Amino acid sequence: MPNDRLIQQTQTWLVQHVPNWNQTTYLLAVSGGVDSMVLLHVFLKLREEFAISFHVMHINHQLREASQTEQAFMMQFCEEHHIPLAVRIWQHPPLTSQIEVLARQFRYANFKRYMQEQDIHYLVTAHHKNDQAETFLMRAIDGHRVSRLGGIAPKRNLSQSSLMCLRPFLSQDKDSLYAYAKKHKVPFYEDVTNHDLDYQRNRMRHQILPMLTEENSEAVEHIATTAQELQAMNRFAMLGMENFLRDVITKTDNGVQVDISSWIHLPDREPHLLLQYLFQYSQITALDAFPKKAFDDLVVFLQTTSQGEWTLPGGYRLLKQYDYIHIVHEEDIEKLFSQESRDQSVLLNHWYCFANDQKVGIFDDWPKKLMTSSMNREILSCQLRSLSNGSSNVNEWQWRQRQPGDYIRLTNGHRQKVRRYFINQKWPQVDRENAQFLVHSRGEIALIIIDNEIKYRHPNFKRLGHPTVDDIRIYLVL
């Protein structure tokens, strides 16, 4: 076992969070500052003890005169310690705004690209407890969503990938890292821009947090702990939200469709929170940029407007139609309501082929070929007029997939939403998406067919016995 407390804690953390932790390769993000150099030193000690493998990436942002010196230092240090090093230099024009955001985007894009090239699954950064407290305060002040107030996660996916970002130092405060560097004579560079109060984080670090620490010497500890507890609460909340949203959301080829009727008029801030979790649950990354304060206006729009459209980040649109909203990219709006291209009007004495080799026929007489074949089949009969308010016109019927607002008729005569019926039957999402409906133009659903089985039939449908003159026959070939 390593004999230094920080090294032991880091090893324990990796054991808990990384399967086969000492048999994988890591990428360390190292700037040359005290935090990342301590991280690098700890990994060197773990390499001595456990033969772990890691690479280093250094980003030269070219924002300070010392950038070239720090890059040269990192190249020499890694060469002396036989560490694979990748250096990336940010080429950019003079910047006057959003420097922190743009720099971060450049860093993580390069981390991700290198990891994919080298088949490295884990990125490790040196974020610590003080970073956590600063991030929490910044997000609270800037009005971030509740789901993001938890601050820096100890382990998270890099955007839209299976690659992971690890932060094993979040339980360490800044002073303990300085103490480690002093004890082990770890070389590092101080970034002079860390004292530039033009940056919000530096104002938190040098002005706000010291004032809070004067009020309570444990302020950093308490804020970091609150952030951790919020992360845990958000995980529990998301589990409950997922169960709720699973009842009201349908993911389609073109986006997301949501039934808002049961929750948009809930009291207080509940609709706001549900919308926030809905955007997160949708897994549409662009929606992360939707500002928290904009949810107030969006909720009012959804509560007071029957039909309309709302612009979302990343070229997405929210379309409202009565009790339903659709979240769809602007390029797919025309496709959204082109269901007709997949719908098929019913023709008598005709076979229909659907997904999974389903074959369904509707006839007004016995098809001789079917009766002489060896195919398994399920045969039902019904009077058309019993399902469509007296009409027996077959042209008023069609095969289609599920649509918002669909209801089925129960045996007691009551109606039930199809989404609730699916949930009660515990059918998987893929079955719900592939289901074929025989539907009258007035909306009455006669049949639901999934994966070669009739999963629902209208109470007026019956097994074929002695059909009357007005009966149609439904043949399902299995």
N, C-alpha and C positions, 0 to 999 in steps of 0.2 A: 504493500500500500504506500502511496506517496506520503511524505512526512510533513507536507505543508497543508494547512487547513483549506486554503482556497483551491489547491489542486485536488484535494480529497472531495471537496464539495462539487467541483466541476465534474470529476469522474462519476460521482454518485448521480448527479443530474443527467449525465449522458446515458448511464445505465438505465435510468427510469424512462427516458424519452426516445432513445434510439435503439431499435432492435439490432442485436449483434454490433454494438456500438464500437468495438475495437477492431471490427473487420470491414468497416466501411471507409470511404474517403470523404473528407470535409473540405470545403472552401472557406477560408478565413478572410473576412473583410478587414484589412489593416491599413489605417491611415498614417500611422506613425505617432499618433498621440498616445497618452499614457494608458487609456482604456484598452485600445486594440493591441498595444505592445505587451501589456500584461496578459491579455488573452493569448497572444502568440507564444509568450514565454511558458504559460501553463500548458499549452498543447505540445511544446517542445519537451516538457517534463513528462507528459503522458506518452509521448512517442518513445522516450527513453525507457519508460516502465512497461508499456503495453504494445509498443511497435505500431501505434496507430498511424494512418496515412492522412496527410492533408496538403493542400495547396494554399497559396496566398494570392489575393488580388489587391493591388494598390491602385487607387484612382487619383490621378493628377488632375484636379479641377482647374488649374491655371488661374486661380483667383487671387493668389498671393505671391509675393516675390520669393518666399521660401519654398514654394512648391517644387522647384527643380532640385533644391538641396534635399528635401525630404524624399523625393523619388530616388535620388542617388543613394541616400542612406538605406532605403528599403532594399534596393538592388544589391548593395554590398552585404547587408545583414543576411539576406536570404541565400546569397551565394556562399557565405561563410558557414551557414548552418545547413546547407544542402536541402533547401526548401524550394520546390517548384513555385515560381513567381510569374504572375501575369500583371502587366502594367497597362492601364488604359488611360489615355490622355483626352480630356474633354476639349474639343475644338469648338469655340463659340465666339460670337461677336461680343462687344461690350454689353454687359447686362445691367439693367437699372431696376428691375422688378422681378418677383417670383424666382429669385436666385436659388433659394433653398429647395423649392418644389422641382425646378428644372434639374438641379444637381442630383437630387434624389432619384428622379426618373432615369437619368443617365447611369447612375451607379447600379440600380437594380436591373436595368435592361442588360448591362454588361455582365453582372453576376449571373443572370439567368442564361444568357447566351453561352458563356464559358462553361457553366455547369452542364448544359446540354451537349456541348462539344466534347467534354471530358468525361461524360457519364458520371457526374458527381451529383448526389442526391441532396446533400445537406450544406446549406450556407450557415456560417456562424458569425454573429456580430457581438460586439462588446457592450451593448446597451445595459445600463445599470439602474439602480434604484432611484438615483437623482434624475436620470433621464425619464424614468417612469412618472415621477412627481411633476416634472416640468410639462410632460406631454398631457397629463391629466388636466392640469391647470389651463394650458393653452386650449385644449378642446372644450373645456367647460366655458371659458371666456368667449370663445369663438362660436358657441352655440351648436356644437356637434350633436348628432343623434345620440340617444341613450346607449344604443348598441356599440358606439365607438368611444364612450367615455371610459371604458375599461383600460384605455391606454395601449401600451405595448404588450402584445401577446408573447408569452415565452416560446411558443411554437406555432407557426402558421404556414400555410401554403403560399408560395409565391404566385402571383396572379395567373389564373387560368393554366395551372400546371400542377403536377404531382410533386414538384420540388419543394423542399421545406426550408424555412428560415428558423434557426435556433438562437435563443438568447439566454445562455446559462448564467449570466451575471446579474440578472434582474433582482436577485436577493442581496446583492453587494452594493454598498454605498461608495461614493467617489473617494472618500477618505481611505477606505480599506484598500482601494486599488493603488492609491499613492503610497500607502504603507508597504504594500507588496513590492512595488517597483523600487522603493528605497531599500528594502531588505535584500532583494535579489539583484540589485544594481542593474535594473532593466533600463536600457537607453530609450528615450522617447523625445519627441519634439512638442513644444507647447504651441498651439495654434493661436496666434495673436488675434485672429478674428473672433475667438471665443469671448473676447471682452468688448466687442463692437456692439453697442446698444441699439444699433439700427435693426438688429435681428431680434425678433420676438423671443426666441428661446433664450438668448443672452439676457434679455430683460427679466425673464422669469428666474434665470439662474442667479443673477447678480443683484436684483432689486427685490422681486416679489418673495422668493423663497427665503432669503435672509430675514425679511420682515416677519414672515410667518414663523420662522425658527426662533425669533426673539420672543414671540408670543408663547410658543411651545417648542422646546428643544427636540421633541419627537415628531415635528410636523412632517418632515420628509417620509419618515417611517409610516406615519398614519395615512398620508395621502397615497403612498405606494400600496399599502394594505387595502385601502378603499378601492383602488383601481383593480387589484386582484380579486376582491370580493365581487365587484361589478362584473368582471369577466365571468366568474362562476355563475352569478345570477343570470347573466345574459345567455349562458349555455343552457341553463335550466329553462329559462323563458323561451328560448328558441325551440326546445323540444316540444313545449306546449303549443307554441305558435305553429310549428310544423304540423302537428295533429289537427289544429284548427284550419290552417290554410289548405291542408290536403282535402278538406271537405268542400272548399269553395274555389279552388284554383284548378285550371286545366292548362297544361302546357301543350301547345300546338306547334306545327311546323313553322308557323309565322310569328310566334311570340307566346304571350301568356293571356289567358282569359280568366276573369275573376267574377264570381257572384258576390256583390257587395251588399245585398239586400239585408242580410242578417246583422251587419255590424257598422255600417256607415253612419247610422244615427245613434250610436251608443253615446253615453254622456261623457263630459270632461275631455280628457286627452286620449281616450281609448282608440278612436279612429286614427289619430295621428300615429300612435305606436304601432297599430296594426299595419298601416301603410308603410311605415319604416321597415318593419319586419318582412312585409310583402316584397318590397324592393330587394331586400337582402336574400330572401328565399328564392326569388326569381332567377338568381345567379346571372343576371345581366350586369356585368361589371360597370358599364357606363353609368348605371343608376347610383353608384356610390357617390357621384359628384352632385347629386341633387341636394341642395342646401336645406338644412333643417327648417329654417324660417319659412321656406316655400311650402312646407306641408300644411301650414295654416290656410293659405289661399287654396291649395288643392282640395283640402277637406271641405271648405265652403263650396267650392265648385261642384264637388261630387254630391253634396247634400242638397243643393238648390237647383241643379240643372238636370233636365231629363236626358238631353243628348248634347254632345259637344266634344271638343278636342283640347288636349293640354300638351304643350311641348316639353319633352324631357331631354336630359343630356344625351350626347352621343348619337343624335339623329333619330331618337326614339319618340314615339307619340303615345299618349294615353287617350283612347277613344271611349267615350261613355255612351251606352245605349240602355237607358232605363236602369234595370237592376244589375247590369253587367258593365265591366270595363275590359278593354283589350289593350295590352301593352305590346306594341309592334314597332319594328323599325320602319322609317318612312318609305324605304324601298319596297317593303312588303305590304303596304296598306292596300294596294289594288288586289293582292292575292287573298287578303283576309276574308273578304266576303264573296270570293269566287267558289263557294261551296258547290254552286250549281254544276261546275265542271266535273265534280265527283258524284253528284246525285244522278240517279237513273230513274226516269219515269217508268211506271209499271206497264208492261205489255202482257196481255194474256197469251198463253201457250208459248212462253219464252223462258229461256234459261239465263241466269245471271251468275257471273263468276266474280268472286271477291278474293280478299287476301286469304292465305293459308289454304288455297285450293277449295274454298267453300263454293258449292254450286247449289243454287236455289232456283226452283221453277214454280211459276204460277199458271195454273191451267183451269179451264172450265170443263175439261173432260180428261179421262185417264190417258196419259201418254203411253202408248203401247210399248215403245222401246224401253221405257223405265221398268215396266211391269215384267218384261222378259229378261231383264238384266240381273246380274248377281250382286248388284250394289246394295249396300245397306241404305236405308232411307227412313226418314221420319215424315209421316204424312198427316197434315192437319187440314181441317176444313172450317169455313166460316161464311156466313152471309155478309157480303160487303155492307149492306144497309145497316147491319147491327153495329157497325163500327163508325159509321159516318152520317149519323142523323138521317137515315133513310135513303141516302144516295147509294146507288149500285154502280156508279161510273168508275171503272178501273183506272181511268186516266187521272183521277184525283189522288192517286197513291204514288208513292215513290220510295225507292231504296236510298238511304243516305246514312251519314254518320251523325253522331251526337251533336246537338246544337244547344246554345244557352236557352234556358227556360223549358226544356223538355220535361214532360210529366208522363208517368205511367198510370194506368187504372188498376187499382187493387181489387181483390175479390169481394171486399165489402162495399165496393162502389166509390170509395174515397180515392183521391189522387195523391201521388207522391213524386217529388222531384227525382229525376233519373240520377242525379249526382248522389242523393241520399240513398237511393236504392243500390247503386254501385257500392257505396261505403258499407251498407248493411250486409251486402253479400260478400264483402271482403275480396272483391275481384282486383287483381293487380292492374297497374296503370296501363301496361301494354295491351291487356284485354279490353280495357275501357276505350283505348284509342282505336282499336281495330274493330270494335262492335259495329254491326250493320243493323239499321233500323228500317222496318217497313212502316211508313208513316202516311197518314191522310193529310191532305192540304189544310185541314182544320187543326192539325196538331195531334190527333189521336194516334198513339203508337200501338201497332198490332203485334209486332214481333221484335225481339232483340236477339241477334244471332252472333255468337262469339266462338271462334275456333271450332267450327263444325258442330256446334250445339245450339239448340234453341234455349236461351237462358231466361227469356221472358216471353210469355204470350198473353195477349189480352184475354180477360175472363170469358169473352164470347167465342174465343177459339176453342175447338174441341178436337179430340182425336177422330180421325175419319171413320165414320160408321156407315150410315146411309144418307149421303148428301141429298139435299133438296135441290130444286131447279136453280135457285139463286145462289147456291154455294159456290165458292171458289176453293180450289185445292192448293195447298202449299206443300211442295215436295223439297225436302232438304236431303241432298245426296251427301253421304258421309264418306 
